[in-house]
Amino acid sequence: MRGIAALWVVLYHYSFTHFPNLHPEHSTRLVEKGYLAVDLFFMLSGFVLTHVYHGSFGRPRTSSSAADTRIS
């Protein structure tokens, strides 16, 4: 779904400069609403990040776990 939202934004931006003969208002207004896909993408990204890191949010950090995450 995030990929579809990203492609939707790309199509929205390219439709102005690279596809001037594409007139989405004649058939659908989906392309011209591509700016809404940015919000969709970021909302879905928030859900994905929460799902991935949910378990580590509640655990207290210790000095050894903090040392494990440092870049050498």
PyMOL commands that set and color helices and strands:
alter all, ss='L'
color gray80, all
select helices_A, chain A and resi 2-17+24-27+31-33+36-58+63-68
alter helices_A, ss='H'
color red, helices_A
deselect
rebuild
show_as cartoon
